[in-house]
Amino acid sequence: MRYFPYEKFTLATTKKPQEVLQIIQKDLVKPSYNMDKLDPRINHFCGKVEGDRFEVLQIVHWAQRGKVYFCPVLHGKVETAEGGSRVKVAMYPKNWPFALVFLAVMFYFGLFSGQPLLLLIPLFIYYLMLRYTEPTKARLVTLLEAREQV
């Protein structure tokens, strides 16, 4: 089990680099206040694809406008490889420096304020940060029909 929701991984797929980028681009949706039109069984991404790189954030249907700021952002680069392409990805929470400072401050106040219930807030946010890393990674693997390289 990881203790910080940061991960670098590489995916291998038989698709060509342009195909991979087109698949990601096709899955991108613009978050809006009316998320009812999206199928809640499918976790879509929002973000951008530029050149051979992409930056995407998974949309969470129960959140306001579909964005949750503790969900991980995927920064990726698609490269040509033998038999297809290789996708190098770094995954970490959006605004992670702010998130770490916020969690540390809340934890400090929870410890020393005499209000032990304040400890639950940073622990819950930390849990949510860890909880959304694996489903986001799995969604990208499924979308690209790829396998993880070790």
N, C-alpha and C positions, 0 to 999 in steps of 0.2 A: 504494500500500500504506500502510495506517495503521501508526503506531508505538505507539499506545496503544489498547487495546480498548475505546474509548468512542465511542458514536455516537448521534446524534439523527437520526431520520428520520420521515417522515409517509407513511402508506399511505392510499390511496383505494379504497373498495369500493362496490359498488352495494347492499350489504345495509344495512338499517336499524341504528341504534346498538344497539337491544335484541337484534337478531339476532346482531350481532358479539359482544356480551358473552355471549350464550347459547352460541355456538360455542366461545368460549374456556373458559367454565365447564364445558361438556360434555367438553372435552379434558383437563381437569385430573384428575390421579390422585394418590392419596396414596402417597408413596414408602414402601416396606416392605422387609423383608429378603427377601421372596419376590417377586422381580420377574419370575419365570418366566411368570406369567400374562399379561404384556404382550407384545405382538408386537414383537420387537426391530427390525423394519423400520420401525416407526413411532416417531418421537421424541415422546413425550408431554411435557406440562408439568405441574409442580406449582406451587402458589401460591394466590392468592386473587383474587376479583373482588368489588369493593365499589362500589356505585353505578355511576358511569360510568368508573371506573378499574380497572386490573388490575396485578398484580405477579406475574410468573411466572418460573420457572427451568426450563430444559430438563432432563429426566431423561436421564442417560447410563447405559445398561444395564450396562456393565462395572464401574461404580463401586459401592461399598458403599451400600446403600439408595438407589441411583439418583441421589444428589446429589454433585456435584463442586463444590468451592468456588471454582474458577477459571472455571467456566462463567458466561456473562453472565446477568444478571437483566434482564428487560424490564419497565420501568415505563411503562404506557401510559394514555392518556385517549382515550375515544371521543367524538367530537363529530358533530352532525348537519351534513351538507354537502349541496350541491345534487346530486341524483341518488343519494343514499346516505349514506355516512358517511365521516368522516376519523378516522384513528387516529394520534395523535401518540405516538411511542415514544422513550424514552431507554434505551439498552442499555449496561451496564457490568458488570464482574466483581463478584460478591458479595463483600462486605467489602473493597472496593478500597483503602481507606486502609491497612488492615493488610497487604494483598498488596503494595502499593508499598514499605512500610517493610521487610517481610520480604525482598523481592527486593533492595532496596538493601543491607541488612545482609549477606545471603548473598553478594552481588557483592563487597562490601568485603572480607569474610573470604577470598573466593576470590582476590582480587588481592594481599592483603598477608599471607596466612598461609603462603605457600610451598607451598600445595596447589592447583595449577591445576585439578585435577579438581572442586574446589568451585565453580568458575565454571559448570560444566555444570548444576548444580541450578537456579539462578535462570534461566538461559537456557532450560532445558527447560520450566519453569513458565511463563515468559513466552511461549514458543512455544505452549503449550497454551491460554493465555488468548487469544492471537490466533486460534488455529485454530478455536475454538468460536463466534466471533462470527458469521461468515457463515452456517453451517448453522442457527444458532438464528434468525437473521433470515429465512432462506429458509423455515424451517418455519412461522413466523408468517404470511408472505406466502401460502404454499400453503394453510394452514388457513383463512384469511379470503378466499381467492380474490381477492386485492387486487393493486394495482400501486403501486409507489413513486412518490410525487410529488417533483418536483425543486424 
